[in-house]
């Protein structure tokens, strides 16, 4: 790693600053094959949006990102011999970062930077580096198994099940060590909230991590009130204190949501007709695929059915996506009430729910398949 040390010293040396409005990244990972594609992305809500692309040459790569403020980025790769876990980064205008590694386990590549948030993020990564590297190794083995054709299906299924169990155990250890680190860290830091929210998300969706709930609640209670009132803070609270879920045959769960004009509506306002709830996001490909069918259904069933699309996307992104994709039916935003999806058991999107005119849940399902929506409606809406 002598070359890497020289590279870090040279790039981060005093006087070698980046242009005022740019964030620069230089990388050296000698194990990368030439022409390995790396993509720099930025976070927009929960979606990763590409902003620059690089191709490795003799292990070296670089990115330029027009940064206007501090923010979170991630590097993705598209290569069978590189871990598919993304490498998170913190960016800031006029700053640089140097990435080095001696293997293809991307999530644990070293990131050197003078940005305080990056230095803090590295401490969390180092605390569980051994487990992160093992997790990436397991993930790559799983991916290799998925493309194996000369082994029986039963044998592959058995090996995949064993790998999944090992993955859960490793993730539990990672979150356990992260919670230890959180207990020694400044709860007002954005890195603290970022690390804690990731753990809360896993507790919310996977029973395997329920044993971490009490410790996560302790760290949540340390958050500043401003963070607790933020979208991320509200999502963490819902993850740690899940609401009662309604199921087929139950009375619908009511909620107050906002339309594009800023007007507040209760879901119960739309009863009297059948109601189709459509939980979606602008960054969800299958959700966008389903929009033409939703439009057709909203028109062909308009005398008997009200279609309501619901998203928790930030309002500016929601408004832009709604215009871009021509959403003309009822279109509501739940970013101020992230518990809405939980009440309806939403774990993946698109997720759709059919409600009777009297407010009883008739059907609920996740995923998109061409013609599936029409099939479900024909079952529940009599001619």
Secondary structure as UniProt FT lines:
FT   HELIX           2..12
FT   TURN            14..15
FT   TURN            20..21
FT   STRAND          23..29
FT   TURN            30..31
FT   TURN            34..35
FT   STRAND          37..44
FT   TURN            45..46
FT   STRAND          47..55
FT   TURN            58..59
FT   STRAND          60..65
FT   STRAND          71..77
FT   TURN            80..81
FT   STRAND          87..91
FT   TURN            93..94
FT   STRAND          95..101
FT   HELIX           106..108
FT   STRAND          110..113
FT   HELIX           116..127
FT   HELIX           129..146
FT   HELIX           153..182
FT   TURN            183..184
FT   TURN            187..188
FT   HELIX           190..205
FT   HELIX           207..212
FT   HELIX           213..221
FT   HELIX           225..228
FT   HELIX           231..240
FT   TURN            248..249
FT   STRAND          256..259
FT   TURN            260..261
FT   STRAND          264..266
FT   HELIX           267..270
FT   TURN            271..272
FT   STRAND          274..279
FT   TURN            282..283
FT   HELIX           285..300
FT   TURN            301..304
FT   STRAND          305..311
FT   HELIX           315..324
FT   TURN            325..326
FT   STRAND          330..333
FT   TURN            335..336
FT   HELIX           339..343
FT   TURN            344..345
FT   STRAND          351..355
FT   TURN            357..358
FT   STRAND          360..366
FT   TURN            370..371
FT   HELIX           372..380
//
